[in-house]
Amino acid sequence: MFEVWDDCMSFPGLLVKVERHFSITLDFMDLNWKKNTWQLKGDMAELIQHEYDHLDGILAIQRAIDNKSFRWRK
């Protein structure tokens, strides 16, 4: 796990400190229904976790580490 300042177009200019997994395994079916597996690390793993949260209706503000995990981008 690692901490990252996450930003989102849902809240322009707001940064939220969240905790994410450094590496993930993503299993999915492509447009031809062929099974695929991606092993992702770092920035790409963090991005996929952020977008996957959106599919579940979860926003970064709901993943904030604590009440001091918010700041505005300059």
PDB file of N, H, CA, C and O in Angstrom:
ATOM      1  N   MET A   1       0.854  -1.177   0.000  1.00  0.00           N
ATOM      2  CA  MET A   1       0.000   0.000   0.000  1.00  0.00           C
ATOM      3  C   MET A   1       0.900   1.241   0.000  1.00  0.00           C
ATOM      4  O   MET A   1       2.029   1.218   0.491  1.00  0.00           O
ATOM      5  N   PHE A   2       0.360   2.322  -0.568  1.00  0.00           N
ATOM      6  H   PHE A   2      -0.557   2.341  -0.967  1.00  0.00           H
ATOM      7  CA  PHE A   2       1.064   3.594  -0.534  1.00  0.00           C
ATOM      8  C   PHE A   2       0.042   4.721  -0.499  1.00  0.00           C
ATOM      9  O   PHE A   2      -1.119   4.538  -0.867  1.00  0.00           O
ATOM     10  N   GLU A   3       0.488   5.883  -0.053  1.00  0.00           N
ATOM     11  H   GLU A   3       1.430   6.032   0.245  1.00  0.00           H
ATOM     12  CA  GLU A   3      -0.377   7.057   0.003  1.00  0.00           C
ATOM     13  C   GLU A   3      -0.100   7.922  -1.216  1.00  0.00           C
ATOM     14  O   GLU A   3       1.042   8.042  -1.661  1.00  0.00           O
ATOM     15  N   VAL A   4      -1.162   8.524  -1.753  1.00  0.00           N
ATOM     16  H   VAL A   4      -2.089   8.426  -1.391  1.00  0.00           H
ATOM     17  CA  VAL A   4      -1.038   9.369  -2.931  1.00  0.00           C
ATOM     18  C   VAL A   4      -2.062  10.497  -2.839  1.00  0.00           C
ATOM     19  O   VAL A   4      -3.161  10.313  -2.316  1.00  0.00           O
ATOM     20  N   TRP A   5      -1.682  11.672  -3.356  1.00  0.00           N
ATOM     21  H   TRP A   5      -0.789  11.821  -3.781  1.00  0.00           H
ATOM     22  CA  TRP A   5      -2.630  12.772  -3.479  1.00  0.00           C
ATOM     23  C   TRP A   5      -3.399  12.559  -4.758  1.00  0.00           C
ATOM     24  O   TRP A   5      -2.854  12.717  -5.850  1.00  0.00           O
ATOM     25  N   ASP A   6      -4.657  12.203  -4.632  1.00  0.00           N
ATOM     26  H   ASP A   6      -5.099  12.075  -3.744  1.00  0.00           H
ATOM     27  CA  ASP A   6      -5.520  11.871  -5.766  1.00  0.00           C
ATOM     28  C   ASP A   6      -6.297  13.109  -6.194  1.00  0.00           C
ATOM     29  O   ASP A   6      -6.749  13.890  -5.356  1.00  0.00           O
ATOM     30  N   ASP A   7      -6.447  13.282  -7.497  1.00  0.00           N
ATOM     31  H   ASP A   7      -6.079  12.648  -8.177  1.00  0.00           H
ATOM     32  CA  ASP A   7      -7.315  14.344  -7.995  1.00  0.00           C
ATOM     33  C   ASP A   7      -8.352  13.717  -8.906  1.00  0.00           C
ATOM     34  O   ASP A   7      -8.175  12.607  -9.408  1.00  0.00           O
ATOM     35  N   CYS A   8      -9.433  14.445  -9.109  1.00  0.00           N
ATOM     36  H   CYS A   8      -9.577  15.347  -8.702  1.00  0.00           H
ATOM     37  CA  CYS A   8     -10.543  13.896  -9.873  1.00  0.00           C
ATOM     38  C   CYS A   8     -11.297  15.022 -10.558  1.00  0.00           C
ATOM     39  O   CYS A   8     -11.464  16.104  -9.995  1.00  0.00           O
ATOM     40  N   MET A   9     -11.748  14.760 -11.776  1.00  0.00           N
ATOM     41  H   MET A   9     -11.612  13.881 -12.233  1.00  0.00           H
ATOM     42  CA  MET A   9     -12.521  15.771 -12.496  1.00  0.00           C
ATOM     43  C   MET A   9     -13.877  16.021 -11.842  1.00  0.00           C
ATOM     44  O   MET A   9     -14.539  17.006 -12.169  1.00  0.00           O
ATOM     45  N   SER A  10     -14.304  15.156 -10.930  1.00  0.00           N
ATOM     46  H   SER A  10     -13.766  14.355 -10.664  1.00  0.00           H
ATOM     47  CA  SER A  10     -15.554  15.389 -10.203  1.00  0.00           C
ATOM     48  C   SER A  10     -15.430  16.574  -9.251  1.00  0.00           C
ATOM     49  O   SER A  10     -16.425  17.221  -8.922  1.00  0.00           O
ATOM     50  N   PHE A  11     -14.181  16.861  -8.801  1.00  0.00           N
ATOM     51  H   PHE A  11     -13.373  16.336  -9.068  1.00  0.00           H
ATOM     52  CA  PHE A  11     -13.913  17.964  -7.877  1.00  0.00           C
ATOM     53  C   PHE A  11     -12.672  18.709  -8.363  1.00  0.00           C
ATOM     54  O   PHE A  11     -11.591  18.532  -7.802  1.00  0.00           O
ATOM     55  N   PRO A  12     -12.810  19.543  -9.404  1.00  0.00           N
ATOM     56  CA  PRO A  12     -11.647  20.222  -9.983  1.00  0.00           C
ATOM     57  C   PRO A  12     -10.870  21.027  -8.939  1.00  0.00           C
ATOM     58  O   PRO A  12     -11.449  21.807  -8.183  1.00  0.00           O
ATOM     59  N   GLY A  13      -9.558  20.827  -8.910  1.00  0.00           N
ATOM     60  H   GLY A  13      -9.088  20.193  -9.524  1.00  0.00           H
ATOM     61  CA  GLY A  13      -8.691  21.573  -8.009  1.00  0.00           C
ATOM     62  C   GLY A  13      -8.540  20.977  -6.625  1.00  0.00           C
ATOM     63  O   GLY A  13      -7.663  21.401  -5.872  1.00  0.00           O
ATOM     64  N   LEU A  14      -9.362  20.010  -6.269  1.00  0.00           N
ATOM     65  H   LEU A  14     -10.073  19.666  -6.881  1.00  0.00           H
ATOM     66  CA  LEU A  14      -9.279  19.394  -4.946  1.00  0.00           C
ATOM     67  C   LEU A  14      -8.382  18.164  -5.002  1.00  0.00           C
ATOM     68  O   LEU A  14      -8.546  17.306  -5.870  1.00  0.00           O
ATOM     69  N   LEU A  15      -7.432  18.082  -4.071  1.00  0.00           N
ATOM     70  H   LEU A  15      -7.300  18.778  -3.366  1.00  0.00           H
ATOM     71  CA  LEU A  15      -6.589  16.902  -3.926  1.00  0.00           C
ATOM     72  C   LEU A  15      -6.991  16.182  -2.647  1.00  0.00           C
ATOM     73  O   LEU A  15      -7.271  16.817  -1.630  1.00  0.00           O
ATOM     74  N   VAL A  16      -7.017  14.861  -2.703  1.00  0.00           N
ATOM     75  H   VAL A  16      -6.789  14.346  -3.529  1.00  0.00           H
ATOM     76  CA  VAL A  16      -7.414  14.041  -1.558  1.00  0.00           C
ATOM     77  C   VAL A  16      -6.350  12.974  -1.355  1.00  0.00           C
ATOM     78  O   VAL A  16      -6.028  12.224  -2.276  1.00  0.00           O
ATOM     79  N   LYS A  17      -5.802  12.909  -0.136  1.00  0.00           N
ATOM     80  H   LYS A  17      -6.064  13.518   0.612  1.00  0.00           H
ATOM     81  CA  LYS A  17      -4.804  11.881   0.159  1.00  0.00           C
ATOM     82  C   LYS A  17      -5.531  10.569   0.448  1.00  0.00           C
ATOM     83  O   LYS A  17      -6.336  10.474   1.375  1.00  0.00           O
ATOM     84  N   VAL A  18      -5.225   9.560  -0.370  1.00  0.00           N
ATOM     85  H   VAL A  18      -4.571   9.637  -1.123  1.00  0.00           H
ATOM     86  CA  VAL A  18      -5.851   8.240  -0.237  1.00  0.00           C
ATOM     87  C   VAL A  18      -4.763   7.171  -0.154  1.00  0.00           C
ATOM     88  O   VAL A  18      -3.599   7.423  -0.464  1.00  0.00           O
ATOM     89  N   GLU A  19      -5.155   6.007   0.260  1.00  0.00           N
ATOM     90  H   GLU A  19      -6.100   5.802   0.512  1.00  0.00           H
ATOM     91  CA  GLU A  19      -4.252   4.858   0.293  1.00  0.00           C
ATOM     92  C   GLU A  19      -4.674   3.895  -0.810  1.00  0.00           C
ATOM     93  O   GLU A  19      -5.851   3.558  -0.937  1.00  0.00           O
ATOM     94  N   ARG A  20      -3.705   3.458  -1.602  1.00  0.00           N
ATOM     95  H   ARG A  20      -2.749   3.731  -1.499  1.00  0.00           H
ATOM     96  CA  ARG A  20      -3.967   2.549  -2.716  1.00  0.00           C
ATOM     97  C   ARG A  20      -2.973   1.392  -2.678  1.00  0.00           C
ATOM     98  O   ARG A  20      -1.914   1.475  -2.056  1.00  0.00           O
ATOM     99  N   HIS A  21      -3.341   0.324  -3.354  1.00  0.00           N
ATOM    100  H   HIS A  21      -4.201   0.257  -3.860  1.00  0.00           H
ATOM    101  CA  HIS A  21      -2.423  -0.797  -3.528  1.00  0.00           C
ATOM    102  C   HIS A  21      -1.381  -0.414  -4.564  1.00  0.00           C
ATOM    103  O   HIS A  21      -1.716   0.191  -5.583  1.00  0.00           O
ATOM    104  N   PHE A  22      -0.109  -0.762  -4.318  1.00  0.00           N
ATOM    105  H   PHE A  22       0.163  -1.253  -3.491  1.00  0.00           H
ATOM    106  CA  PHE A  22       0.955  -0.430  -5.267  1.00  0.00           C
ATOM    107  C   PHE A  22       0.853  -1.276  -6.528  1.00  0.00           C
ATOM    108  O   PHE A  22       1.171  -0.803  -7.619  1.00  0.00           O
ATOM    109  N   SER A  23       0.414  -2.520  -6.387  1.00  0.00           N
ATOM    110  H   SER A  23       0.156  -2.904  -5.501  1.00  0.00           H
ATOM    111  CA  SER A  23       0.267  -3.385  -7.565  1.00  0.00           C
ATOM    112  C   SER A  23      -1.074  -4.100  -7.508  1.00  0.00           C
ATOM    113  O   SER A  23      -1.576  -4.435  -6.435  1.00  0.00           O
ATOM    114  N   ILE A  24      -1.642  -4.327  -8.691  1.00  0.00           N
ATOM    115  H   ILE A  24      -1.234  -4.055  -9.563  1.00  0.00           H
ATOM    116  CA  ILE A  24      -2.931  -5.014  -8.792  1.00  0.00           C
ATOM    117  C   ILE A  24      -2.913  -5.983  -9.969  1.00  0.00           C
ATOM    118  O   ILE A  24      -2.081  -5.874 -10.869  1.00  0.00           O
ATOM    119  N   THR A  25      -3.835  -6.922  -9.943  1.00  0.00           N
ATOM    120  H   THR A  25      -4.511  -7.010  -9.211  1.00  0.00           H
ATOM    121  CA  THR A  25      -4.090  -7.810 -11.069  1.00  0.00           C
ATOM    122  C   THR A  25      -5.507  -7.539 -11.539  1.00  0.00           C
ATOM    123  O   THR A  25      -6.454  -7.596 -10.754  1.00  0.00           O
ATOM    124  N   LEU A  26      -5.649  -7.245 -12.816  1.00  0.00           N
ATOM    125  H   LEU A  26      -4.880  -7.198 -13.454  1.00  0.00           H
ATOM    126  CA  LEU A  26      -6.946  -6.919 -13.386  1.00  0.00           C
ATOM    127  C   LEU A  26      -7.305  -7.981 -14.417  1.00  0.00           C
ATOM    128  O   LEU A  26      -6.605  -8.141 -15.416  1.00  0.00           O
ATOM    129  N   ASP A  27      -8.382  -8.697 -14.180  1.00  0.00           N
ATOM    130  H   ASP A  27      -8.951  -8.567 -13.367  1.00  0.00           H
ATOM    131  CA  ASP A  27      -8.913  -9.680 -15.135  1.00  0.00           C
ATOM    132  C   ASP A  27     -10.122  -9.064 -15.818  1.00  0.00           C
ATOM    133  O   ASP A  27     -11.000  -8.509 -15.157  1.00  0.00           O
ATOM    134  N   PHE A  28     -10.166  -9.162 -17.139  1.00  0.00           N
ATOM    135  H   PHE A  28      -9.453  -9.613 -17.676  1.00  0.00           H
ATOM    136  CA  PHE A  28     -11.286  -8.579 -17.879  1.00  0.00           C
ATOM    137  C   PHE A  28     -11.461  -9.297 -19.212  1.00  0.00           C
ATOM    138  O   PHE A  28     -10.578 -10.019 -19.675  1.00  0.00           O
ATOM    139  N   MET A  29     -12.626  -9.075 -19.814  1.00  0.00           N
ATOM    140  H   MET A  29     -13.343  -8.489 -19.438  1.00  0.00           H
ATOM    141  CA  MET A  29     -12.924  -9.612 -21.134  1.00  0.00           C
ATOM    142  C   MET A  29     -12.837  -8.466 -22.144  1.00  0.00           C
ATOM    143  O   MET A  29     -13.362  -7.381 -21.893  1.00  0.00           O
ATOM    144  N   ASP A  30     -12.176  -8.697 -23.284  1.00  0.00           N
ATOM    145  H   ASP A  30     -11.749  -9.578 -23.488  1.00  0.00           H
ATOM    146  CA  ASP A  30     -12.081  -7.654 -24.296  1.00  0.00           C
ATOM    147  C   ASP A  30     -13.349  -7.648 -25.163  1.00  0.00           C
ATOM    148  O   ASP A  30     -14.309  -8.365 -24.882  1.00  0.00           O
ATOM    149  N   LEU A  31     -13.334  -6.832 -26.211  1.00  0.00           N
ATOM    150  H   LEU A  31     -12.554  -6.249 -26.439  1.00  0.00           H
ATOM    151  CA  LEU A  31     -14.523  -6.704 -27.060  1.00  0.00           C
ATOM    152  C   LEU A  31     -14.886  -7.994 -27.791  1.00  0.00           C
ATOM    153  O   LEU A  31     -16.024  -8.163 -28.230  1.00  0.00           O
ATOM    154  N   ASN A  32     -13.929  -8.893 -27.920  1.00  0.00           N
ATOM    155  H   ASN A  32     -13.005  -8.756 -27.563  1.00  0.00           H
ATOM    156  CA  ASN A  32     -14.177 -10.189 -28.562  1.00  0.00           C
ATOM    157  C   ASN A  32     -14.421 -11.295 -27.536  1.00  0.00           C
ATOM    158  O   ASN A  32     -14.391 -12.479 -27.874  1.00  0.00           O
ATOM    159  N   TRP A  33     -14.657 -10.912 -26.301  1.00  0.00           N
ATOM    160  H   TRP A  33     -14.681  -9.950 -26.027  1.00  0.00           H
ATOM    161  CA  TRP A  33     -14.928 -11.828 -25.193  1.00  0.00           C
ATOM    162  C   TRP A  33     -13.738 -12.741 -24.884  1.00  0.00           C
ATOM    163  O   TRP A  33     -13.906 -13.848 -24.373  1.00  0.00           O
ATOM    164  N   LYS A  34     -12.544 -12.262 -25.201  1.00  0.00           N
ATOM    165  H   LYS A  34     -12.407 -11.362 -25.616  1.00  0.00           H
ATOM    166  CA  LYS A  34     -11.331 -12.994 -24.861  1.00  0.00           C
ATOM    167  C   LYS A  34     -10.872 -12.527 -23.483  1.00  0.00           C
ATOM    168  O   LYS A  34     -10.807 -11.329 -23.211  1.00  0.00           O
ATOM    169  N   LYS A  35     -10.552 -13.501 -22.610  1.00  0.00           N
ATOM    170  H   LYS A  35     -10.605 -14.475 -22.832  1.00  0.00           H
ATOM    171  CA  LYS A  35     -10.108 -13.164 -21.264  1.00  0.00           C
ATOM    172  C   LYS A  35      -8.692 -12.594 -21.310  1.00  0.00           C
ATOM    173  O   LYS A  35      -7.816 -13.120 -21.997  1.00  0.00           O
ATOM    174  N   ASN A  36      -8.488 -11.517 -20.569  1.00  0.00           N
ATOM    175  H   ASN A  36      -9.199 -11.090 -20.011  1.00  0.00           H
ATOM    176  CA  ASN A  36      -7.191 -10.863 -20.469  1.00  0.00           C
ATOM    177  C   ASN A  36      -6.850 -10.656 -19.000  1.00  0.00           C
ATOM    178  O   ASN A  36      -7.738 -10.530 -18.156  1.00  0.00           O
ATOM    179  N   THR A  37      -5.569 -10.622 -18.709  1.00  0.00           N
ATOM    180  H   THR A  37      -4.848 -10.725 -19.394  1.00  0.00           H
ATOM    181  CA  THR A  37      -5.085 -10.323 -17.367  1.00  0.00           C
ATOM    182  C   THR A  37      -3.955  -9.319 -17.484  1.00  0.00           C
ATOM    183  O   THR A  37      -3.006  -9.515 -18.244  1.00  0.00           O
ATOM    184  N   TRP A  38      -4.068  -8.242 -16.723  1.00  0.00           N
ATOM    185  H   TRP A  38      -4.838  -8.083 -16.106  1.00  0.00           H
ATOM    186  CA  TRP A  38      -3.004  -7.244 -16.660  1.00  0.00           C
ATOM    187  C   TRP A  38      -2.439  -7.225 -15.252  1.00  0.00           C
ATOM    188  O   TRP A  38      -3.191  -7.250 -14.277  1.00  0.00           O
ATOM    189  N   GLN A  39      -1.137  -7.180 -15.143  1.00  0.00           N
ATOM    190  H   GLN A  39      -0.526  -7.159 -15.935  1.00  0.00           H
ATOM    191  CA  GLN A  39      -0.437  -6.953 -13.882  1.00  0.00           C
ATOM    192  C   GLN A  39       0.020  -5.497 -13.922  1.00  0.00           C
ATOM    193  O   GLN A  39       0.844  -5.132 -14.761  1.00  0.00           O
ATOM    194  N   LEU A  40      -0.495  -4.674 -13.040  1.00  0.00           N
ATOM    195  H   LEU A  40      -1.165  -4.970 -12.359  1.00  0.00           H
ATOM    196  CA  LEU A  40      -0.202  -3.245 -13.065  1.00  0.00           C
ATOM    197  C   LEU A  40       0.469  -2.804 -11.768  1.00  0.00           C
ATOM    198  O   LEU A  40       0.178  -3.329 -10.693  1.00  0.00           O
ATOM    199  N   LYS A  41       1.368  -1.836 -11.888  1.00  0.00           N
ATOM    200  H   LYS A  41       1.604  -1.411 -12.762  1.00  0.00           H
ATOM    201  CA  LYS A  41       2.072  -1.304 -10.721  1.00  0.00           C
ATOM    202  C   LYS A  41       2.121   0.209 -10.791  1.00  0.00           C
ATOM    203  O   LYS A  41       2.005   0.797 -11.866  1.00  0.00           O
ATOM    204  N   GLY A  42       2.292   0.828  -9.647  1.00  0.00           N
ATOM    205  H   GLY A  42       2.386   0.350  -8.773  1.00  0.00           H
ATOM    206  CA  GLY A  42       2.524   2.266  -9.575  1.00  0.00           C
ATOM    207  C   GLY A  42       1.368   3.105 -10.067  1.00  0.00           C
ATOM    208  O   GLY A  42       0.213   2.881  -9.705  1.00  0.00           O
ATOM    209  N   ASP A  43       1.708   4.098 -10.921  1.00  0.00           N
ATOM    210  H   ASP A  43       2.646   4.280 -11.216  1.00  0.00           H
ATOM    211  CA  ASP A  43       0.709   5.067 -11.382  1.00  0.00           C
ATOM    212  C   ASP A  43      -0.482   4.420 -12.086  1.00  0.00           C
ATOM    213  O   ASP A  43      -1.627   4.809 -11.853  1.00  0.00           O
ATOM    214  N   MET A  44      -0.221   3.440 -12.941  1.00  0.00           N
ATOM    215  H   MET A  44       0.709   3.124 -13.131  1.00  0.00           H
ATOM    216  CA  MET A  44      -1.317   2.808 -13.682  1.00  0.00           C
ATOM    217  C   MET A  44      -2.225   2.015 -12.736  1.00  0.00           C
ATOM    218  O   MET A  44      -3.444   2.020 -12.905  1.00  0.00           O
ATOM    219  N   ALA A  45      -1.646   1.340 -11.750  1.00  0.00           N
ATOM    220  H   ALA A  45      -0.655   1.336 -11.612  1.00  0.00           H
ATOM    221  CA  ALA A  45      -2.452   0.621 -10.763  1.00  0.00           C
ATOM    222  C   ALA A  45      -3.325   1.597  -9.979  1.00  0.00           C
ATOM    223  O   ALA A  45      -4.488   1.308  -9.701  1.00  0.00           O
ATOM    224  N   GLU A  46      -2.762   2.756  -9.623  1.00  0.00           N
ATOM    225  H   GLU A  46      -1.817   2.992  -9.849  1.00  0.00           H
ATOM    226  CA  GLU A  46      -3.520   3.759  -8.881  1.00  0.00           C
ATOM    227  C   GLU A  46      -4.660   4.304  -9.729  1.00  0.00           C
ATOM    228  O   GLU A  46      -5.773   4.478  -9.232  1.00  0.00           O
ATOM    229  N   LEU A  47      -4.394   4.575 -10.999  1.00  0.00           N
ATOM    230  H   LEU A  47      -3.490   4.434 -11.402  1.00  0.00           H
ATOM    231  CA  LEU A  47      -5.424   5.090 -11.898  1.00  0.00           C
ATOM    232  C   LEU A  47      -6.581   4.100 -12.056  1.00  0.00           C
ATOM    233  O   LEU A  47      -7.747   4.491 -11.988  1.00  0.00           O
ATOM    234  N   ILE A  48      -6.264   2.834 -12.263  1.00  0.00           N
ATOM    235  H   ILE A  48      -5.317   2.517 -12.318  1.00  0.00           H
ATOM    236  CA  ILE A  48      -7.310   1.816 -12.431  1.00  0.00           C
ATOM    237  C   ILE A  48      -8.147   1.691 -11.159  1.00  0.00           C
ATOM    238  O   ILE A  48      -9.368   1.552 -11.238  1.00  0.00           O
ATOM    239  N   GLN A  49      -7.507   1.738  -9.987  1.00  0.00           N
ATOM    240  H   GLN A  49      -6.516   1.851  -9.922  1.00  0.00           H
ATOM    241  CA  GLN A  49      -8.257   1.673  -8.731  1.00  0.00           C
ATOM    242  C   GLN A  49      -9.202   2.868  -8.599  1.00  0.00           C
ATOM    243  O   GLN A  49     -10.340   2.721  -8.153  1.00  0.00           O
ATOM    244  N   HIS A  50      -8.721   4.050  -8.988  1.00  0.00           N
ATOM    245  H   HIS A  50      -7.797   4.170  -9.350  1.00  0.00           H
ATOM    246  CA  HIS A  50      -9.558   5.253  -8.952  1.00  0.00           C
ATOM    247  C   HIS A  50     -10.785   5.087  -9.853  1.00  0.00           C
ATOM    248  O   HIS A  50     -11.911   5.354  -9.433  1.00  0.00           O
ATOM    249  N   GLU A  51     -10.558   4.647 -11.085  1.00  0.00           N
ATOM    250  H   GLU A  51      -9.644   4.431 -11.426  1.00  0.00           H
ATOM    251  CA  GLU A  51     -11.666   4.497 -12.036  1.00  0.00           C
ATOM    252  C   GLU A  51     -12.593   3.348 -11.640  1.00  0.00           C
ATOM    253  O   GLU A  51     -13.807   3.455 -11.813  1.00  0.00           O
ATOM    254  N   TYR A  52     -12.052   2.271 -11.122  1.00  0.00           N
ATOM    255  H   TYR A  52     -11.066   2.184 -10.981  1.00  0.00           H
ATOM    256  CA  TYR A  52     -12.865   1.149 -10.663  1.00  0.00           C
ATOM    257  C   TYR A  52     -13.780   1.598  -9.525  1.00  0.00           C
ATOM    258  O   TYR A  52     -14.940   1.192  -9.455  1.00  0.00           O
ATOM    259  N   ASP A  53     -13.248   2.444  -8.630  1.00  0.00           N
ATOM    260  H   ASP A  53     -12.305   2.775  -8.687  1.00  0.00           H
ATOM    261  CA  ASP A  53     -14.090   3.001  -7.569  1.00  0.00           C
ATOM    262  C   ASP A  53     -15.297   3.728  -8.162  1.00  0.00           C
ATOM    263  O   ASP A  53     -16.415   3.579  -7.669  1.00  0.00           O
ATOM    264  N   HIS A  54     -15.077   4.512  -9.217  1.00  0.00           N
ATOM    265  H   HIS A  54     -14.169   4.633  -9.618  1.00  0.00           H
ATOM    266  CA  HIS A  54     -16.193   5.225  -9.848  1.00  0.00           C
ATOM    267  C   HIS A  54     -17.271   4.244 -10.322  1.00  0.00           C
ATOM    268  O   HIS A  54     -18.462   4.528 -10.197  1.00  0.00           O
ATOM    269  N   LEU A  55     -16.867   3.110 -10.857  1.00  0.00           N
ATOM    270  H   LEU A  55     -15.899   2.879 -10.959  1.00  0.00           H
ATOM    271  CA  LEU A  55     -17.848   2.110 -11.305  1.00  0.00           C
ATOM    272  C   LEU A  55     -18.702   1.602 -10.148  1.00  0.00           C
ATOM    273  O   LEU A  55     -19.847   1.194 -10.339  1.00  0.00           O
ATOM    274  N   ASP A  56     -18.124   1.631  -8.934  1.00  0.00           N
ATOM    275  H   ASP A  56     -17.194   1.962  -8.778  1.00  0.00           H
ATOM    276  CA  ASP A  56     -18.859   1.213  -7.736  1.00  0.00           C
ATOM    277  C   ASP A  56     -19.522   2.397  -7.026  1.00  0.00           C
ATOM    278  O   ASP A  56     -20.075   2.233  -5.938  1.00  0.00           O
ATOM    279  N   GLY A  57     -19.472   3.588  -7.633  1.00  0.00           N
ATOM    280  H   GLY A  57     -19.023   3.721  -8.517  1.00  0.00           H
ATOM    281  CA  GLY A  57     -20.095   4.760  -7.035  1.00  0.00           C
ATOM    282  C   GLY A  57     -19.308   5.368  -5.895  1.00  0.00           C
ATOM    283  O   GLY A  57     -19.871   6.093  -5.075  1.00  0.00           O
ATOM    284  N   ILE A  58     -18.015   5.087  -5.826  1.00  0.00           N
ATOM    285  H   ILE A  58     -17.557   4.497  -6.492  1.00  0.00           H
ATOM    286  CA  ILE A  58     -17.154   5.597  -4.752  1.00  0.00           C
ATOM    287  C   ILE A  58     -16.306   6.736  -5.300  1.00  0.00           C
ATOM    288  O   ILE A  58     -15.699   6.610  -6.364  1.00  0.00           O
ATOM    289  N   LEU A  59     -16.263   7.848  -4.572  1.00  0.00           N
ATOM    290  H   LEU A  59     -16.756   7.951  -3.708  1.00  0.00           H
ATOM    291  CA  LEU A  59     -15.442   8.998  -4.946  1.00  0.00           C
ATOM    292  C   LEU A  59     -14.205   9.070  -4.059  1.00  0.00           C
ATOM    293  O   LEU A  59     -14.195   8.533  -2.952  1.00  0.00           O
ATOM    294  N   ALA A  60     -13.170   9.733  -4.549  1.00  0.00           N
ATOM    295  H   ALA A  60     -13.178  10.170  -5.448  1.00  0.00           H
ATOM    296  CA  ALA A  60     -11.923   9.850  -3.789  1.00  0.00           C
ATOM    297  C   ALA A  60     -12.159  10.437  -2.402  1.00  0.00           C
ATOM    298  O   ALA A  60     -11.500  10.035  -1.442  1.00  0.00           O
ATOM    299  N   ILE A  61     -13.093  11.386  -2.284  1.00  0.00           N
ATOM    300  H   ILE A  61     -13.628  11.712  -3.063  1.00  0.00           H
ATOM    301  CA  ILE A  61     -13.346  11.998  -0.975  1.00  0.00           C
ATOM    302  C   ILE A  61     -13.810  10.972   0.052  1.00  0.00           C
ATOM    303  O   ILE A  61     -13.631  11.171   1.254  1.00  0.00           O
ATOM    304  N   GLN A  62     -14.400   9.884  -0.408  1.00  0.00           N
ATOM    305  H   GLN A  62     -14.546   9.722  -1.384  1.00  0.00           H
ATOM    306  CA  GLN A  62     -14.844   8.822   0.494  1.00  0.00           C
ATOM    307  C   GLN A  62     -13.681   7.921   0.907  1.00  0.00           C
ATOM    308  O   GLN A  62     -13.812   7.144   1.853  1.00  0.00           O
ATOM    309  N   ARG A  63     -12.567   8.011   0.224  1.00  0.00           N
ATOM    310  H   ARG A  63     -12.461   8.643  -0.544  1.00  0.00           H
ATOM    311  CA  ARG A  63     -11.383   7.206   0.529  1.00  0.00           C
ATOM    312  C   ARG A  63     -10.325   8.001   1.293  1.00  0.00           C
ATOM    313  O   ARG A  63      -9.242   7.481   1.563  1.00  0.00           O
ATOM    314  N   ALA A  64     -10.621   9.248   1.644  1.00  0.00           N
ATOM    315  H   ALA A  64     -11.501   9.670   1.425  1.00  0.00           H
ATOM    316  CA  ALA A  64      -9.655  10.088   2.346  1.00  0.00           C
ATOM    317  C   ALA A  64      -9.136   9.373   3.589  1.00  0.00           C
ATOM    318  O   ALA A  64      -9.898   8.734   4.314  1.00  0.00           O
ATOM    319  N   ILE A  65      -7.831   9.488   3.827  1.00  0.00           N
ATOM    320  H   ILE A  65      -7.212  10.007   3.238  1.00  0.00           H
ATOM    321  CA  ILE A  65      -7.204   8.824   4.972  1.00  0.00           C
ATOM    322  C   ILE A  65      -7.738   9.377   6.280  1.00  0.00           C
ATOM    323  O   ILE A  65      -8.030   8.619   7.204  1.00  0.00           O
ATOM    324  N   ASP A  66      -7.869  10.700   6.364  1.00  0.00           N
ATOM    325  H   ASP A  66      -7.632  11.316   5.613  1.00  0.00           H
ATOM    326  CA  ASP A  66      -8.409  11.334   7.569  1.00  0.00           C
ATOM    327  C   ASP A  66      -8.949  12.706   7.190  1.00  0.00           C
ATOM    328  O   ASP A  66      -8.992  13.051   6.010  1.00  0.00           O
ATOM    329  N   ASN A  67      -9.360  13.490   8.184  1.00  0.00           N
ATOM    330  H   ASN A  67      -9.324  13.209   9.143  1.00  0.00           H
ATOM    331  CA  ASN A  67      -9.952  14.797   7.873  1.00  0.00           C
ATOM    332  C   ASN A  67      -8.917  15.857   7.514  1.00  0.00           C
ATOM    333  O   ASN A  67      -9.282  16.993   7.213  1.00  0.00           O
ATOM    334  N   LYS A  68      -7.627  15.506   7.541  1.00  0.00           N
ATOM    335  H   LYS A  68      -7.329  14.583   7.786  1.00  0.00           H
ATOM    336  CA  LYS A  68      -6.560  16.423   7.122  1.00  0.00           C
ATOM    337  C   LYS A  68      -6.042  16.068   5.734  1.00  0.00           C
ATOM    338  O   LYS A  68      -5.015  16.594   5.304  1.00  0.00           O
ATOM    339  N   SER A  69      -6.729  15.198   5.044  1.00  0.00           N
ATOM    340  H   SER A  69      -7.563  14.771   5.394  1.00  0.00           H
ATOM    341  CA  SER A  69      -6.289  14.676   3.750  1.00  0.00           C
ATOM    342  C   SER A  69      -6.891  15.413   2.565  1.00  0.00           C
ATOM    343  O   SER A  69      -7.088  14.826   1.501  1.00  0.00           O
ATOM    344  N   PHE A  70      -7.184  16.689   2.743  1.00  0.00           N
ATOM    345  H   PHE A  70      -7.024  17.166   3.607  1.00  0.00           H
ATOM    346  CA  PHE A  70      -7.769  17.498   1.670  1.00  0.00           C
ATOM    347  C   PHE A  70      -6.940  18.761   1.493  1.00  0.00           C
ATOM    348  O   PHE A  70      -6.535  19.385   2.473  1.00  0.00           O
ATOM    349  N   ARG A  71      -6.685  19.140   0.230  1.00  0.00           N
ATOM    350  H   ARG A  71      -7.014  18.633  -0.566  1.00  0.00           H
ATOM    351  CA  ARG A  71      -6.037  20.418  -0.045  1.00  0.00           C
ATOM    352  C   ARG A  71      -6.419  20.871  -1.446  1.00  0.00           C
ATOM    353  O   ARG A  71      -6.827  20.070  -2.287  1.00  0.00           O
ATOM    354  N   TRP A  72      -6.280  22.165  -1.675  1.00  0.00           N
ATOM    355  H   TRP A  72      -5.948  22.816  -0.992  1.00  0.00           H
ATOM    356  CA  TRP A  72      -6.591  22.726  -2.987  1.00  0.00           C
ATOM    357  C   TRP A  72      -5.314  22.850  -3.786  1.00  0.00           C
ATOM    358  O   TRP A  72      -4.273  23.239  -3.256  1.00  0.00           O
ATOM    359  N   ARG A  73      -5.396  22.518  -5.064  1.00  0.00           N
ATOM    360  H   ARG A  73      -6.241  22.201  -5.494  1.00  0.00           H
ATOM    361  CA  ARG A  73      -4.269  22.674  -5.987  1.00  0.00           C
ATOM    362  C   ARG A  73      -4.089  24.160  -6.255  1.00  0.00           C
ATOM    363  O   ARG A  73      -5.067  24.895  -6.393  1.00  0.00           O
ATOM    364  N   LYS A  74      -2.837  24.602  -6.330  1.00  0.00           N
ATOM    365  H   LYS A  74      -2.042  24.005  -6.218  1.00  0.00           H
ATOM    366  CA  LYS A  74      -2.543  26.012  -6.624  1.00  0.00           C
ATOM    367  C   LYS A  74      -2.751  26.313  -8.070  1.00  0.00           C
ATOM    368  O   LYS A  74      -2.552  27.450  -8.499  1.00  0.00           O
TER     369      LYS A  74
END
